[in-house]
Amino acid sequence: MYLSDDTRVTVRSNPIVHETLDGEAVIINLQSGTYYSLQGVGAVLWQDVVASTTVAALGERISAEAGLSGDAARAAVERFVAGLHDEALVAVEPPPTGAPSDGPALPDDLG
């Protein structure tokens, strides 16, 4: 799976439920019935994913929390996101491609 820095990682809204208490993130895939537990840095990263984050932001967080930098941080984030994605816990949204659009034109009296 290719992940650019701008790739957005978000929790799948259904059938996933989760709760973080006392530094432990408990995640349940209701479709498969599988329970997951993340502690330490994993629980911190999960909270960022819950808030919808980018791969770059996860890299910064893991650098701060685990003291990893450069290639080691990037590799750890890629493994983390790929693992969550493989278990169908997160959606990975590639960044938009192409040039930004100006959008629809506003009427003259609003522009």
C-alpha positions as CSV (number, residue, x, y, z in Angstrom):
1,M,0.0,0.0,0.0
2,Y,1.4,3.4,-1.0
3,L,1.0,6.1,1.6
4,S,2.0,9.7,0.8
5,D,2.4,12.3,3.5
6,D,-1.0,13.7,2.6
7,T,-2.8,10.4,2.8
8,R,-5.6,10.8,5.3
9,V,-6.3,7.9,7.8
10,T,-9.7,7.7,9.5
11,V,-11.6,5.2,11.5
12,R,-14.2,3.2,9.6
13,S,-17.5,4.3,11.0
14,N,-19.3,1.0,10.7
15,P,-18.9,-1.7,12.0
16,I,-16.1,-0.4,14.3
17,V,-16.6,0.7,17.9
18,H,-13.7,1.9,20.1
19,E,-12.9,3.4,23.5
20,T,-9.7,4.7,25.0
21,L,-9.4,4.5,28.8
22,D,-6.3,4.8,31.0
23,G,-3.9,4.7,28.0
24,E,-5.4,1.7,26.4
25,A,-7.5,1.8,23.1
26,V,-10.0,-1.0,22.8
27,I,-11.3,-1.5,19.3
28,I,-14.0,-3.9,18.2
29,N,-14.8,-4.9,14.7
30,L,-18.5,-5.8,15.1
31,Q,-18.6,-7.6,11.7
32,S,-15.8,-10.0,12.5
33,G,-16.2,-10.0,16.3
34,T,-12.5,-9.4,16.7
35,Y,-11.3,-7.3,19.7
36,Y,-8.0,-5.3,19.5
37,S,-6.0,-3.6,22.3
38,L,-3.5,-0.8,21.7
39,Q,-1.3,0.5,24.5
40,G,1.4,3.1,24.8
41,V,2.3,4.7,21.5
42,G,-0.3,2.7,19.6
43,A,-3.1,4.1,21.8
44,V,-1.7,7.6,21.2
45,L,-1.6,7.1,17.5
46,W,-5.1,5.6,17.5
47,Q,-6.5,8.8,19.1
48,D,-4.9,10.8,16.2
49,V,-6.6,8.4,13.7
50,V,-10.0,8.9,15.5
51,A,-9.6,12.6,14.9
52,S,-8.8,11.9,11.2
53,T,-5.1,12.5,10.5
54,T,-2.5,12.3,7.8
55,V,0.4,10.0,7.5
56,A,2.8,13.0,8.0
57,A,1.1,13.9,11.3
58,L,1.3,10.3,12.5
59,G,5.0,10.4,11.6
60,E,5.5,13.5,13.7
61,R,3.6,12.0,16.6
62,I,5.6,8.7,16.6
63,S,8.8,10.8,16.5
64,A,7.7,12.7,19.6
65,E,6.3,9.7,21.5
66,A,8.8,7.0,20.6
67,G,11.9,9.0,19.7
68,L,11.9,7.6,16.1
69,S,13.0,9.8,13.3
70,G,13.4,9.7,9.5
71,D,13.1,6.3,7.9
72,A,12.4,4.5,11.1
73,A,9.4,6.7,11.9
74,R,8.0,6.4,8.3
75,A,8.4,2.6,8.4
76,A,6.6,2.3,11.8
77,V,3.7,4.5,10.6
78,E,3.4,2.5,7.4
79,R,3.3,-0.8,9.4
80,F,0.8,0.7,11.8
81,V,-1.6,2.0,9.1
82,A,-1.2,-1.1,7.0
83,G,-2.1,-3.3,9.9
84,L,-5.2,-1.3,10.8
85,H,-6.2,-1.2,7.1
86,D,-5.7,-5.0,6.8
87,E,-8.0,-5.6,9.7
88,A,-10.6,-3.2,8.1
89,L,-10.4,-0.8,11.1
90,V,-9.5,2.3,9.1
91,A,-10.2,3.9,5.7
92,V,-7.2,5.3,3.8
93,E,-8.0,8.2,1.6
94,P,-5.3,9.2,-0.9
95,P,-4.8,12.9,-1.4
96,P,-6.6,14.6,-4.2
97,T,-4.8,14.6,-7.5
98,G,-4.7,17.3,-10.1
99,A,-4.9,21.0,-9.8
100,P,-7.4,22.5,-7.3
101,S,-10.6,23.7,-8.8
102,D,-11.9,27.2,-8.5
103,G,-15.3,25.7,-7.8
104,P,-18.6,27.1,-9.1
105,A,-18.7,30.8,-9.9
106,L,-20.5,33.0,-7.5
107,P,-23.2,35.3,-8.7
108,D,-21.9,38.8,-9.4
109,D,-23.7,40.4,-6.5
110,L,-22.0,37.9,-4.1
111,G,-18.4,38.0,-5.5
